[in-house]
Amino acid sequence: MMNNLNSINPESMQESLPGKTERRKARNASIFEGSLVSAAVVQSFRMLNPVVMAKNPVMFITEVGAVLTTAITVYDASLNKPGLIYNLAVLLVLWVTVLFSNFAESLAEARGKAQADSLKRTRQNTAANRFRDGKVTQVNSDELKEGDLVVVSVGELIPGDGEVVEGVAMVDESAITGESAPVVRDAGGDRSGVVGGTRVISDRIIVKITVSAGNSFLDRMIALVEGAVRQKTPNELALTVTLAGLTLAFLMVTGTLWPIGRYFGITLSVPTLVALLVCLIPTTIGALLSAIGLAGMDRALSANVLAKSGKAVELAGDIDTLLLDKTGTITMGNRQATSFIPLKDVDSSYLARVAMESSFSDETPEGRSIVTLGESILKSEAPRETSTAEVIPFSAQTRLSGLDFPDGRKLRKGSSDAVKKYITDQGGTFPGELQAIVDTVARKGMTPLAVVDGNRALGVIELSDVLKPGITDRFKRLRSMGLRVVMVTGDNPLTAAEIARQSGVDDYIAEAKPEDKLQYIRTEQQKGRLVAMMGDGTNDAPALAQADIGVAMNSGTQAAKEAGNMVDLDSDPTKLIEIIEIGKQLLMTRGALTTFSIANDVAKYFAIIPAMFLLAIPGLRVLNIMQLSTPGSAILSALIFNAIIIPMLIPIAIKGVKYRPLGAEALLRKNLLVYGVGGVVVPFVGIKLIDIMLSITGLF
């Protein structure tokens, strides 16, 4: 297999895959890239449809005010009434405010659609070699149905989502994950899942199609990044309701100002009242709220995580406990034979020879590693496969594999308890020395396999679980965020304890069955904790479905990917760090901009209220702390500032507030200091500068 792989140029293969370059550009594109901006500008005007605007109560009221002001301005102009320039300025700023709001949301959507377009170029109708009734026929990939078997050889694209049912191959998934390093996909394990559009670059596999055409992983991924099925998160809904309530309250307040003004002998024009209303209601956060939610999912995708809902991204920011499956998640997944440990009266070369022979029929990665280790030790004396012996394949029932020779010689290897039973059945005795070696290997966090010739024990094969690079440091970062990391594994307690110690997890569950994982999650949830689960196997599916955040590895089975509400395209267990940071960043961004929006309303109150009633109530002059020139200039200055602050905050809404692992109290203090105090100071300065510029024109 490695010979086939060495003949491939990974870099050329990477760039030849459709959509690879485009997708990288889409991810790294700046917020205000020309093509994205132009698309967003066009969409901003399309979104002026009242049916669309009604989904955002704050901006819908602003649009209604803009329409009303436009109608009154046209009417007054036809009668040559005074104040035309003032009315024109108000209506212009109102429409700019609405369009900037639409632009923020459109730009966030445009970034998602840019990624979706590159994915569409990845998805293509390919030829498929369907295997049916012992014959291979070529069909188009869109003709494949669930349950169909397809044969995929070197250089061919996998025609649809499915699972490997026969063979092992290296697969280039860079079109999906963006990573150039090929990955192993084999039958019968937790790395059997394959995605349509990826390319086989070594060997030959048979894939069982698990998803019909039109509903593939890529199809769903495209729909999600386009925002077609995006739903608002609970916090977003709650904030929307709050903003709608504030808008209604200020609408009633503004409505009462007209009769109050009449009482004091002041006639407040409709454009002035509309300007006041738009400045009082939380237009800043109302304009940016949708963009924040859309950008959260886009940031998750940029981290190579497919979030099936915005709720999942947001919940990630509040996770308390993280469950990680050991094999393939904390460890590399392939246990490798690292040494042969013979009993005292057994020659080490003889143990290596028998271990090799008993593994010739074992096609698992562990079995192949035993043969490789034996060849490196015995070299020219290594045994070769023979057709005269009967192959005893590994089975879940016996947990043994080996060979039966015609002369009656029987070789076996397997778990220590299975070998113990086998020796006893053969009339032999399981030696205490062998049990001592087994216990020693297990305590070191490795997996022992016992080897026997007939009823005679020979020694132990030591299989090592290799930790994924950097896993310990990553777990430290998770703990700094306040997360408790728990490892779940089917291994014995001794092995589990050693792996837990090496990796630095907070706790572990050994000999865990699927129902044990499920029960642990339910127990944690009953204590009021939010739980995230990461896994890649079919046995992880129940726990992934039960967890508040279920992150399935892209390398895992289809069942795992269907059960989770996120899919990690890189199959990196520590990716949850990025997921949690994105979730916290989403919450912080929404909180920061809400704080800023409410805080900057304070400055607008001081600008507009004194200006409206200054002539009738001279005592209000004390509130004109900004010393604004005229009532007209004060109102327009506040309205203009209200409009221009929205595009200035778009980068924060889309990129998000930078997250640092600080405590809740420290984060709140920083939020109030930067966005609370800043939200008061910036408008005072901005409105005063705009007032000075308007005064220079002499028009107001």
C-alpha positions in Angstrom: 0.0 0.0 0.0 2.8 2.4 0.9 4.4 1.7 -2.5 1.3 2.9 -4.2 1.1 5.9 -2.0 4.7 6.9 -2.7 3.9 7.2 -6.4 1.4 9.9 -5.7 2.4 13.6 -5.5 0.2 14.9 -2.6 0.6 18.5 -3.6 -0.4 18.0 -7.2 -3.3 15.8 -6.1 -4.4 18.4 -3.6 -4.5 21.2 -6.1 -6.1 19.1 -8.8 -9.2 18.4 -6.7 -12.1 20.6 -7.7 -12.9 23.5 -5.5 -9.8 23.2 -3.3 -8.3 26.6 -4.2 -11.6 28.3 -4.3 -12.6 27.1 -0.9 -9.3 28.2 0.6 -9.8 31.6 -0.9 -13.4 31.8 0.4 -12.2 31.0 3.9 -9.4 33.5 4.0 -11.2 36.2 2.2 -11.2 39.6 4.0 -14.6 40.8 5.2 -14.8 43.6 2.7 -13.5 41.7 -0.3 -14.8 43.2 -3.5 -16.9 40.3 -4.8 -18.5 39.8 -1.4 -19.3 43.5 -1.0 -20.8 43.8 -4.5 -23.0 40.8 -3.9 -24.0 42.1 -0.4 -24.9 45.6 -1.8 -27.3 44.1 -4.4 -28.9 41.8 -1.7 -29.3 44.8 0.6 -31.8 46.4 -1.8 -33.6 43.1 -2.4 -34.1 42.8 1.3 -36.1 46.0 1.4 -39.1 43.8 0.8 -41.4 44.5 3.8 -42.1 40.7 4.1 -38.3 40.2 4.7 -37.9 43.3 6.9 -40.8 42.2 9.2 -38.5 39.5 10.5 -36.5 42.2 12.2 -38.9 44.4 14.1 -36.4 47.2 14.9 -35.3 47.7 11.3 -38.9 47.2 10.0 -40.0 50.2 12.1 -37.0 52.1 10.7 -38.1 51.3 7.2 -41.7 52.3 7.8 -40.4 55.6 9.2 -38.2 56.0 6.1 -41.2 55.4 3.8 -43.3 57.8 5.8 -40.7 60.5 5.8 -40.2 60.1 2.0 -43.9 60.5 1.4 -44.1 63.6 3.6 -41.0 65.1 2.0 -42.4 64.6 -1.5 -45.7 66.1 -0.4 -44.1 69.2 1.2 -41.9 69.7 -1.8 -44.9 69.8 -4.1 -46.4 72.6 -1.9 -43.0 74.5 -1.6 -43.1 74.2 2.2 -40.0 75.2 4.2 -37.6 72.6 5.7 -37.1 70.7 2.5 -33.3 70.3 3.0 -33.8 69.1 6.6 -36.4 66.5 5.5 -34.2 65.3 2.6 -31.3 64.9 5.0 -33.5 62.9 7.5 -34.9 60.6 4.8 -31.5 60.0 3.3 -30.0 59.0 6.6 -33.0 56.8 7.4 -32.6 54.8 4.1 -28.9 54.6 4.7 -29.5 53.1 8.1 -31.9 50.5 6.7 -29.5 49.6 3.9 -26.5 49.4 6.2 -28.5 46.9 8.4 -29.3 44.8 5.3 -25.7 45.1 4.2 -24.4 43.6 7.5 -26.7 40.6 7.2 -26.1 40.2 3.4 -22.3 40.3 3.9 -22.4 37.5 6.4 -24.6 35.5 4.1 -22.3 36.3 1.1 -19.4 34.8 3.0 -21.3 31.6 3.6 -22.5 31.4 0.0 -18.9 31.9 -1.2 -17.9 28.8 0.7 -21.0 27.0 -0.6 -20.2 27.9 -4.2 -16.7 26.3 -3.8 -18.3 23.2 -2.3 -20.7 23.0 -5.3 -17.7 22.9 -7.6 -16.4 20.0 -5.5 -19.7 18.1 -5.8 -19.9 16.6 -9.2 -21.7 13.8 -11.0 -19.1 11.0 -11.3 -19.0 7.6 -12.9 -19.6 4.8 -10.4 -18.7 1.1 -10.7 -21.8 -0.5 -9.1 -21.3 -4.1 -7.9 -24.5 -6.1 -8.2 -25.2 -9.9 -8.6 -21.5 -10.5 -9.0 -21.1 -8.1 -11.9 -19.6 -4.6 -12.1 -21.5 -2.0 -14.2 -20.7 1.6 -14.7 -23.5 4.1 -13.8 -23.7 7.8 -12.9 -23.4 8.6 -9.2 -26.9 10.2 -9.2 -28.4 6.8 -10.0 -27.0 5.2 -6.8 -29.4 4.3 -4.1 -29.0 3.4 -0.4 -27.5 -0.1 -0.1 -25.8 -0.1 -3.4 -22.2 -1.4 -3.5 -19.6 0.4 -5.5 -16.0 -0.5 -6.3 -13.5 2.4 -6.1 -9.9 1.9 -7.3 -6.8 4.1 -7.3 -7.3 7.6 -8.7 -11.1 7.3 -8.7 -13.6 9.6 -6.9 -15.8 8.0 -4.3 -19.2 8.5 -5.9 -21.3 9.0 -2.7 -21.4 8.9 1.0 -21.1 5.5 2.5 -19.0 3.0 4.5 -16.2 0.8 3.5 -17.3 -2.8 3.7 -14.2 -4.4 2.1 -10.6 -3.5 1.8 -8.4 -0.6 3.0 -7.2 2.4 1.1 -5.6 5.8 1.5 -8.2 8.6 0.7 -7.5 12.2 -0.1 -10.2 14.3 1.6 -8.6 17.7 0.9 -11.6 18.8 -1.2 -13.7 18.4 2.0 -11.4 19.1 4.9 -8.8 21.4 3.2 -6.0 19.2 4.5 -3.5 17.7 2.1 -2.5 14.7 4.2 -4.3 11.5 3.1 -6.2 9.3 5.6 -6.7 5.6 6.0 -10.3 4.2 5.5 -10.9 0.6 6.2 -13.7 -1.9 6.7 -15.1 -3.0 10.0 -13.8 -0.2 12.3 -14.5 3.4 13.4 -12.8 4.8 10.3 -15.0 3.2 7.7 -17.0 6.3 6.8 -16.3 8.0 3.4 -17.6 11.1 1.8 -18.6 11.5 -1.9 -16.2 13.6 -3.9 -13.1 12.4 -2.1 -10.5 10.5 -4.0 -8.9 7.0 -3.4 -5.1 7.3 -3.9 -4.1 3.8 -3.1 -5.5 0.2 -3.2 -9.1 -0.7 -3.8 -12.2 -0.6 -1.6 -15.8 -1.6 -1.8 -18.2 1.1 -0.5 -21.8 0.6 0.6 -23.8 3.7 -0.2 -25.6 4.9 2.9 -27.2 8.1 1.6 -29.2 8.5 -1.6 -28.2 11.1 -4.2 -29.3 14.7 -3.4 -29.1 14.1 0.3 -25.4 13.6 0.6 -23.0 15.1 3.2 -21.9 17.7 0.7 -25.6 18.6 -0.2 -26.5 19.1 3.4 -23.3 21.0 4.0 -24.0 23.4 1.1 -27.6 24.0 2.4 -26.3 24.8 5.8 -23.6 27.2 4.8 -26.0 29.0 2.5 -28.2 29.6 5.6 -31.2 27.9 4.0 -32.1 25.9 7.1 -30.6 28.2 9.7 -32.8 28.8 12.8 -32.3 31.4 15.5 -30.8 30.3 18.7 -32.8 30.6 22.0 -30.7 33.5 23.2 -31.1 35.2 19.8 -34.8 34.7 20.0 -34.9 36.1 23.5 -32.9 39.2 22.4 -35.1 39.7 19.4 -38.2 39.6 21.6 -36.6 42.1 24.0 -35.7 44.4 21.2 -39.2 44.2 19.8 -40.5 45.1 23.3 -38.2 48.1 23.5 -39.2 49.2 20.1 -42.9 49.1 20.9 -42.3 51.0 24.2 -40.3 53.8 22.5 -42.9 53.9 19.7 -45.6 54.7 22.3 -43.3 57.2 24.0 -42.6 59.0 20.7 -46.3 59.0 19.9 -47.0 61.0 23.0 -44.4 63.7 22.3 -46.5 65.2 19.5 -49.4 66.2 21.9 -46.9 67.2 24.5 -45.2 69.5 22.0 -48.6 71.0 21.0 -49.2 71.8 24.7 -46.0 73.8 24.8 -46.7 75.5 21.5 -44.2 73.4 19.5 -45.2 71.6 16.3 -43.0 68.5 15.9 -42.8 67.4 12.3 -43.1 63.7 11.4 -39.5 63.5 10.1 -38.3 64.8 13.5 -40.4 62.3 15.4 -39.2 59.5 13.2 -35.6 60.6 13.7 -36.2 60.6 17.4 -37.7 57.1 17.3 -34.9 55.6 15.2 -32.3 57.1 17.6 -34.2 55.8 20.7 -34.8 52.2 19.6 -31.8 49.8 19.7 -31.1 50.1 16.0 -27.4 49.2 16.3 -27.8 45.7 17.8 -31.0 45.3 15.8 -29.1 45.9 12.6 -26.3 43.5 13.5 -28.1 40.7 15.3 -28.7 38.5 12.3 -25.1 39.0 11.0 -23.7 37.9 14.4 -25.7 34.6 14.2 -24.8 33.9 10.6 -21.2 34.7 11.2 -21.1 32.2 14.1 -21.9 29.3 11.8 -19.5 30.6 9.2 -16.7 30.8 11.7 -17.4 27.2 12.7 -17.1 26.1 9.1 -13.9 28.1 8.7 -12.6 26.0 11.5 -13.6 22.9 9.5 -16.5 22.1 11.7 -19.9 21.6 10.2 -22.5 22.8 12.7 -26.0 21.5 11.9 -27.6 24.5 13.7 -26.7 27.8 15.2 -28.0 26.5 18.5 -25.2 24.0 18.6 -22.5 26.7 18.1 -24.0 28.9 20.8 -24.4 26.1 23.3 -20.7 25.3 22.9 -19.9 28.4 24.8 -21.6 27.1 27.9 -20.3 23.5 28.0 -19.2 22.2 31.5 -18.1 18.6 30.8 -16.5 17.0 27.8 -16.5 13.3 27.1 -13.9 11.9 24.7 -13.7 8.4 23.3 -10.2 7.1 23.8 -9.5 5.1 20.6 -9.2 7.3 17.6 -10.0 10.4 19.6 -7.3 10.7 22.3 -5.1 8.1 20.8 -4.2 7.6 17.2 -6.6 4.7 16.9 -4.3 2.1 15.5 -2.5 0.2 18.3 0.9 -0.8 17.1 3.0 -3.8 18.1 6.1 -2.4 19.9 7.7 -5.5 21.4 7.5 -9.3 22.0 7.9 -10.4 25.6 8.7 -14.1 25.9 8.4 -16.3 29.0 11.7 -17.3 30.7 12.0 -20.7 28.9 10.9 -19.4 25.5 13.3 -18.0 22.8 12.4 -14.5 21.7 12.8 -15.4 18.0 10.5 -18.3 18.4 7.8 -16.1 20.0 8.2 -13.5 17.1 7.9 -16.3 14.6 4.7 -17.7 16.1 3.2 -14.2 16.6 3.8 -13.5 12.9 2.3 -16.8 11.7 -0.8 -16.3 13.9 -1.3 -12.8 12.4 -1.0 -13.6 8.7 -4.8 -13.9 8.5 -5.4 -10.8 10.7 -6.1 -7.9 8.4 -6.6 -5.4 11.2 -4.0 -2.6 11.6 -2.9 -4.3 14.8 -2.4 -7.6 13.0 -0.4 -6.0 10.2 1.8 -4.2 12.7 2.6 -7.5 14.4 3.8 -8.9 11.0 5.8 -5.8 10.4 7.5 -5.9 13.8 8.3 -9.6 13.3 9.9 -9.0 9.9 12.1 -6.2 11.4 13.3 -8.6 14.1 13.7 -11.9 12.2 14.7 -10.3 8.8 15.6 -13.1 6.4 14.5 -15.8 8.9 10.9 -14.4 9.0 8.3 -17.0 8.0 6.2 -16.7 4.9 2.5 -17.3 4.4 1.6 -20.9 3.5 -1.5 -22.2 1.7 -1.4 -25.6 3.6 -2.5 -24.2 6.9 -6.1 -23.5 7.8 -6.7 -19.9 8.6 -8.5 -19.1 11.9 -9.8 -15.5 11.5 -10.4 -13.3 14.4 -13.9 -13.1 15.7 -15.7 -11.1 18.4 -16.8 -14.4 20.0 -13.5 -16.1 20.4 -11.2 -13.0 20.4 -8.5 -15.2 18.9 -6.9 -15.6 15.5 -4.3 -18.1 14.2 -3.4 -21.0 12.0 -4.1 -24.8 12.1 -1.4 -26.9 10.3 -2.0 -30.3 8.8 0.3 -31.9 11.3 -2.0 -30.9 14.1 0.0 -27.9 15.3 -2.2 -25.0 16.4 -1.0 -21.4 16.8 -3.2 -18.7 18.4 -2.9 -15.1 19.6 -5.5 -13.0 21.4 -6.6 -11.4 24.6 -5.3 -12.9 27.8 -8.6 -14.2 29.1 -9.5 -15.7 25.7 -6.1 -17.4 25.5 -6.5 -18.6 29.1 -9.8 -20.3 28.2 -8.2 -21.8 25.0 -5.2 -23.3 26.9 -7.6 -24.7 29.5 -9.8 -26.3 26.8 -6.6 -27.8 25.3 -5.7 -29.4 28.6 -2.9 -27.0 29.5 -2.3 -24.6 32.4 -2.2 -20.8 32.1 1.1 -19.9 33.8 1.3 -17.2 36.5 4.3 -15.7 34.8 2.2 -14.9 31.7 -0.5 -13.3 33.9 2.2 -11.2 35.6 3.5 -10.0 32.2 -0.1 -9.2 31.0 -0.7 -7.1 34.2 2.6 -5.2 33.8 1.9 -4.4 30.2 -1.6 -3.2 31.1 -0.4 -1.0 33.9 1.8 0.8 31.4 -1.3 1.7 29.4 -0.6 -0.8 26.7 -2.6 -3.7 25.4 -1.3 -7.2 25.9 -2.0 -10.1 23.5 -1.0 -13.6 24.6 0.6 -16.1 22.2 0.3 -19.9 22.4 1.5 -22.9 20.5 -1.0 -25.7 21.2 -1.5 -25.6 24.9 1.8 -24.0 25.6 2.0 -20.3 26.4 4.9 -18.5 24.7 4.7 -14.9 25.8 3.0 -11.5 25.1 2.8 -9.1 22.2 2.8 -5.5 23.5 0.5 -3.2 21.6 0.9 0.6 22.3 -1.8 3.2 22.1 -0.1 6.3 20.8 -1.4 9.6 22.0 -2.3 12.2 19.4 0.4 14.9 19.2 -0.2 17.9 21.5 -3.2 16.3 23.2 -1.9 17.0 26.8 -1.4 20.7 26.1 -4.8 21.0 24.5 -6.4 19.4 27.6 -4.7 22.0 29.7 -6.3 24.8 27.6 -9.7 23.1 28.0 -9.3 23.1 31.8 -8.3 26.8 31.7 -11.7 27.4 30.1 -13.4 25.7 33.1 -14.1 22.4 31.4 -13.9 19.0 33.0 -12.5 16.4 30.5 -13.6 12.7 30.9 -12.2 9.8 28.9 -14.5 6.9 28.0 -13.1 3.6 26.8 -13.8 -0.1 26.6 -10.3 -0.9 27.8 -9.6 -2.5 31.2 -9.2 -0.2 34.2 -5.4 -0.6 34.3 -4.9 0.5 30.7 -7.5 3.2 31.0 -5.8 4.6 34.2 -2.5 4.8 32.4 -3.8 6.5 29.3 -5.7 8.9 31.5 -2.5 9.8 33.4 -0.5 10.3 30.2 -3.1 12.4 28.5 -4.0 14.5 31.5 -7.8 14.0 31.6 -9.7 14.8 34.8 -11.5 11.4 35.0 -12.1 8.2 33.0 -14.7 5.5 32.6 -13.2 2.1 31.8 -14.9 -0.9 30.2 -17.6 1.4 29.0 -20.5 0.1 27.0 -22.7 2.4 24.8 -25.3 2.4 27.6 -22.7 3.4 30.2 -21.8 6.5 28.1 -25.4 7.3 27.7 -26.1 7.0 31.4 -23.1 9.1 32.4 -24.3 12.0 30.1 -27.8 11.8 31.5 -26.4 11.9 35.1 -24.4 15.0 34.3 -27.3 16.7 32.7 -29.5 15.9 35.7 -27.0 17.9 37.8 -27.6 20.9 35.5 -24.4 20.5 33.5 -24.1 20.9 29.7 -22.2 18.0 28.2 -20.2 17.7 25.0 -19.4 14.3 23.5 -16.9 13.5 20.8 -16.8 10.2 19.1 -16.4 8.3 15.9 -17.9 4.9 16.2 -21.4 3.5 15.8 -21.2 2.6 19.5 -20.8 6.3 20.2 -24.0 7.3 18.4 -26.5 7.1 21.4 -24.2 9.3 23.5 -23.7 11.7 20.6 -27.4 12.1 20.2 -28.0 12.6 24.0 -25.2 15.1 24.6 -26.0 18.8 24.4 -23.2 19.0 21.9 -22.4 15.9 19.9 -19.3 16.2 17.7 -18.7 13.3 15.3 -15.4 12.7 13.6 -15.6 12.9 9.8 -13.4 9.8 9.8 -16.1 7.9 11.8 -19.1 5.9 10.8 -22.2 7.3 9.2 -24.2 6.5 12.3 -22.0 8.7 14.4 -22.2 11.6 11.9 -26.0 11.4 11.8 -26.3 11.3 15.6 -24.1 14.4 16.3 -25.1 18.0 15.8 -21.6 18.9 14.6 -19.1 17.1 12.4 -15.4 17.8 12.7 -14.1 17.5 9.2 -10.5 17.2 10.4 -11.3 14.4 12.9 -9.3 16.2 15.5 -10.4 15.5 19.1 -9.0 18.8 20.4 -11.1 20.7 17.8 -13.6 21.3 20.6 -11.3 24.0 21.8 -12.0 26.0 18.7 -15.7 25.1 18.9 -16.0 26.3 22.5 -14.0 29.5 21.7 -16.4 30.2 18.7 -19.4 29.6 21.0 -18.1 31.9 23.7 -17.1 34.4 21.0 -20.6 34.3 19.7 -22.1 35.0 23.1 -19.5 37.7 23.9 -20.0 39.4 20.6 -23.8 39.6 21.0 -23.4 40.8 24.6 -20.7 43.4 23.7 -22.7 44.9 20.8 -25.9 44.9 22.9 -24.1 46.7 25.7 -22.6 49.2 23.2 -26.0 49.8 21.5 -27.8 50.5 24.7 -25.0 52.7 26.0 -24.7 54.9 23.0 -28.5 55.6 23.2 -27.6 57.6 26.3 -25.6 60.1 24.2 -28.4 60.3 21.7 -31.0 61.2 24.4 -28.8 64.1 25.5 -28.5 65.2 21.9 -32.2 65.1 20.8 -34.4 65.6 23.8 -33.0 69.0 24.7 -33.0 70.1 21.0 -36.7 69.3 20.6 -37.9 71.3 23.6 -35.1 73.8 24.2 -37.2 76.8 22.9 -40.3 76.0 24.9 -38.5 74.8 28.1 -35.3 76.9 28.5 -34.4 74.9 31.6 -33.5 72.0 29.4 -30.5 73.9 28.2 -28.6 72.4 31.1 -29.0 69.0 29.4 -27.3 70.2 26.2 -23.9 69.2 27.6 -22.5 68.7 24.1 -23.4 72.4 23.3 -24.9 71.4 19.9 -25.5 74.3 17.5 -29.2 74.1 16.6 -32.1 71.8 17.2 -32.0 70.7 13.6 -28.3 70.1 13.7 -28.6 68.1 16.9 -31.2 65.8 15.6 -29.4 65.2 12.3 -26.1 64.7 14.0 -27.5 62.0 16.3 -29.3 60.3 13.3 -26.2 60.4 11.1 -24.0 58.9 13.9 -26.7 56.2 14.4 -26.4 55.3 10.7 -22.6 55.3 10.3 -21.9 53.4 13.5 -23.5 50.3 12.0 -21.0 49.7 9.1 -18.2 50.5 11.6 -19.3 47.6 13.8 -19.8 45.1 10.9 -16.2 43.7 11.3 -16.8 43.0 15.0 -20.2 41.4 14.2 -18.7 39.1 11.6 -15.2 38.3 13.0 -16.4 38.4 16.6 -15.0 39.7 19.8 -11.6 38.1 20.5 -12.0 35.4 23.2 -9.6 35.0 26.0 -10.0 32.3 28.7 -11.0 34.7 31.6 -13.5 34.2 34.4 -17.1 35.3 34.1 -16.5 38.3 36.4 -13.4 39.4 34.5 -15.2 39.1 31.2 -18.2 41.1 32.5 -15.9 43.8 33.9 -14.0 44.1 30.6 -17.3 44.1 28.6 -18.7 47.0 30.6 -15.5 48.9 30.5 -14.8 48.6 26.8 -18.3 48.5 25.3 -20.3 50.1 28.1 -18.1 53.1 28.8 -17.0 53.2 25.1 -20.6 53.1 24.0 -21.2 56.3 26.0 -18.1 58.2 25.2 -17.8 57.4 21.4 -21.3 58.8 20.5 -20.7 62.0 22.5 -17.5 62.6 20.5 -19.0 61.5 17.2 -22.2 63.5 17.5 -20.3 66.6 18.4 -17.9 66.3 15.4 -20.8 65.7 13.0 -22.6 68.8 14.6 -19.5 70.9 13.9 -19.4 69.8 10.3 -23.1 70.5 9.8 -22.7 73.9 11.3 -19.9 74.8 8.9 -22.4 74.1 6.0 -24.7 76.8 7.4 -27.8 74.7 6.3 -28.9 73.7 9.8 
